[in-house]
Amino acid sequence: MSNKEESSSKYPRDIRDFQVLSSMKPSEWTETELRYNHRAMSDLSPWLNEQGTHIHTQIIQEIERRGV
């Protein structure tokens, strides 16, 4: 793995923990938080329960609303 790949796979330092974010509306999240959690939830989508799917849908809608 190259240094670039290695550094891009690390947990970003500028986003809050999902436990904190889950108590907030996606409209209050930063763009970095939206992008990171969308990516993670997309990767895990086959295993998300109804609540996880709902949160992922909210994230997608917020990304589209912001044009991110």
Summary of the structure (lengths in Angstrom):
residues: 68
radius of gyration: 12.6
end to end distance: 28.3
largest distance: 37.0
contacts: 147
relative contact order: 0.15
helix: 69%
strand: 0%
